Structures are given as C-alpha cells and as structure tokens.
Amino acid sequence: MKDSRIGFGLLGTGLIAPFHARALNAAAEAELAAAADMNAERLAKFTAEYGCKGYATLEEMLADPEVGVVSVLTPNHLHYEAVMRALEAGKHVLVEKPPAMSLKEVDEMAAKARQKGLKVEVVLQCRTRKAIQAMRQAIEQGRFGRILHADTYMKWFRATDYYRMDAWRMSRRWGAGVTIQQLFHYIDLLQYLAGPPKRVQARMTNLAHPEIEVEDTTLAFVEFENGAQGVVQASTALWPGTDIRIEINGENGTAIMVGERIETWKFRDERPEDEEIRQIGRAAVGTGAGGAADLDFQDHQRVIEDLVAAIKEDRQPMITLESARLTLEWALAMYKSAKQEAPVELPLGAEEDVW
Ligand SMILES: NC(=O)c1ccc[n+]([C@@H]2O[C@H](COP(=O)([O-])OP(=O)(O)OC[C@H]3O[C@@H](n4cnc5c(N)ncnc54)[C@H](O)[C@@H]3O)[C@@H](O)[C@H]2O)c1
C-alpha cells in the first residue's frame, strides 16, 4: 500500500461493492485494502477481480492494521451492528444509506463515534452532484427568495428479479421498500436543500410487484419548517424508468435537476455564471432509473475523498450521521403516516423505527 493512502475494508461484496471498489481505485488518497463477506463464492470473485485481501468475517477484517476505514455495504438492517463493532475496534466508517433502521440506532452510532474520536460518513452521494451543489449555493445566497415548493419525482423501474436477488430486498423488517431503499436519496436531497419537514402525509401501495410484501410506490405531501410545500412521488413500478427530478421553486427563481442535469435554471437576478450552470450534467451519466446497476461511481468517489480529507484534516465529513438522521426521520414519518392514514408531525421521538 502507498504510504499516505488510507486503506478501506469493504464489508459486503454484493451489488454496490464494485462501485466502491472502482471509486477507491480512482480516489486520490484512498486504497481498497480488503473485503469481507460471509458468502465465500461472492468474496472470492470480488477479491480476484479487484485484487484485495479477503476475510470471512468482519472480526478478521477489523484485526487488519491496513484497514483504516470500514465501508459497511451489507443489507440495511445489518448496518447498526457493523458500524458499532467497527467503531469499537477504532476504525473510521463509511456506511451505505440508510445508516440504520431507527433514530435511536443513529444516535448511538453518533455517540460512539464522538466517544472514540472517529469519523462516520453516510453514502448519500447524490448530495455531491454539481447540480445539487449549485442549487444549494443559490439557496444560501438567497437567490430563490422564500422557497415555495420543493418536490421530487422518482419514476423508476425494478423488475421482480431485482427483489428476488436477495431475501432482504423483499422484507420491510430488513429495511426494504421503495421509501427507505430508493426514495431515501431524494428526500435526502430535498431536506438538504429546503430543510427538514414539519408535517407529512403519505400513501404507500404495491402497484406492480404482487410477489413481494413491501411497497413499490409512495406518494406524499410535505410541509417544510420554512413554510414551503412539497410533493414526493416515488415508484419502482413504472417501466422503463425515467430520470429522477428535483424541483425547487422560490419567489425569485426556479431550478430543476433531471438525472444530474440542470434542466431549468431561471432567476430574476440573472448572473454571469448562470449560463455555465445550465450546462451542468450535459454528459449522459446513469443515475439508476432503469436498474440498480445503472450507476456511475463518481458520486461515490467524491464521498470517499471527502471522508479521507475529513480524517486527515480532523474535520466533520460532508454527510454526517446527524444530517442523515433528518432523512431517516422523514422516511419513518412517511411510514407512520401511511399506516395511520393521517398526517404526521415532526420531529418524531427517538424510539421511532422502520419496524
Ligand atoms: N448509495 C447507493 O446508491 C446504493 C445503491 C445500492 C445499494 N446501496 C446500499 O448498499 C447496501 C448493500 O446493498 P447491495 O445491493 O450491495 O446488497 P447485496 O445483498 O447485493 O450485498 C450485501 C452483501 O453483504 C453480505 N453480508 C450480509 N451480511 C453479512 C455479514 N454479517 N458479514 C459479512 N457479509 C455479509 C452478503 O453476503 C452480500 O454479499 C445497502 O445498504 C443498500 O441500501 C446503496
């Protein structure tokens, strides 16, 4: 391993692991040191392809001094235990979304990281997109004025085979369902841009996957703390799947991202940089609309590079557990609302969970 690089150990060598491996290979100060998976066949294939050490268990990987960061890429309901064990062993952590299944679990993870003086970053990689950063900057500069609407439309498609690949994808108990699994990224973007919601009303249905128990469609109406309103629409039932849309409308401007492209960028105070912003994302990059592997790894690379810089500079990472907690809280409020068939006020109690 090259000296100044931080070694990453991947826990889980399933669908998302190759994106982490490619991102690590491309990242400036990071290196893929090892991987661990209880599925020996998957592990062997992965280590052969990416040329890293392989371990049968997390415990064995934690004993490897070349592993400075553990990337938790296991099914959603297993994140909490792995994160806590990695922190206890003195490793920094990169954890895939959603960080955990309950607010209490997130609070415990954050407390453990503080106690140990370690960094935890959550892979909510869409925040790093240029289009989202441009929108966030325009909001911080006050260019929208009062935000009136913040909406997301995720009209995606996942074949039943996607759900059948692994048992956890079909089980709410194990953290599956379009709300917590796919939509999570886009409500995260809305709260990153427009702030936290104060009230949500959601309806969840299964439109096209009768073989699975989880919802494949969520519709919600949102009122944000800052007074804005929003529509949340998400589905994996809509063949062939079209690019995600994020729309922000303020008194003085409108910005719309489609996929990772700026589709609309219009402000009453047109500025010289606006023309360049309108070109963001013109190169076609996969953003997950038609299949789970229809992705690029650059967003993951930016998150990895941020975590490495946060460790080296001893600063907070860009995507903290505390900020991802707001997104989990929103997702949990939608589940609660759909179950009760009534609006739900936020904040929720720390005992709230996906179960
Ligand atoms: N950021 C994104 O855009 C994105 C995209 C896809 C998936 N994800 C997230 O990545 C995570 C993994 O998803 P996936 O689709 O790769 O899942 P997967 O089921 O394909 O892979 C998970 C792997 O973890 C292994 N595993 C499970 N328990 C283990 C244990 N105790 N010890 C060692 N290995 C264990 C399994 O054998 C499997 O190989 C999930 O949290 C998911 O939400 C994120």
The ligand as an ORCA input file, in Angstrom:
! r2SCAN-3c Opt
* xyz 0 1
  N     -25.714      4.548     -2.496
  C     -26.382      3.887     -3.422
  O     -26.749      4.443     -4.458
  C     -26.715      2.451     -3.195
  C     -27.090      1.627     -4.262
  C     -27.354      0.265     -3.996
  C     -27.261     -0.222     -2.703
  N     -26.916      0.630     -1.690
  C     -26.824      0.153     -0.296
  O     -25.731     -0.734     -0.168
  C     -26.026     -1.721      0.811
  C     -25.824     -3.101      0.204
  O     -26.720     -3.259     -0.879
  P     -26.439     -4.348     -2.012
  O     -27.470     -4.136     -3.038
  O     -24.988     -4.351     -2.382
  O     -26.767     -5.689     -1.175
  P     -26.367     -7.183     -1.562
  O     -27.354     -8.065     -0.881
  O     -26.165     -7.299     -3.039
  O     -24.928     -7.357     -0.878
  C     -24.749     -7.437      0.512
  C     -23.601     -8.395      0.817
  O     -23.387     -8.408      2.228
  C     -23.067     -9.734      2.612
  N     -23.331     -9.886      4.038
  C     -24.530     -9.854      4.655
  N     -24.368     -9.992      5.979
  C     -23.050    -10.104      6.212
  C     -22.269    -10.281      7.386
  N     -22.826    -10.335      8.606
  N     -20.919    -10.360      7.253
  C     -20.342    -10.300      6.038
  N     -21.050    -10.133      4.883
  C     -22.370    -10.046      4.982
  C     -23.925    -10.609      1.733
  O     -23.416    -11.928      1.630
  C     -23.887     -9.844      0.403
  O     -22.845    -10.310     -0.456
  C     -27.452     -1.457      1.271
  O     -27.405     -0.712      2.449
  C     -28.050     -0.619      0.163
  O     -29.040      0.261      0.623
  C     -26.630      1.925     -1.923
*
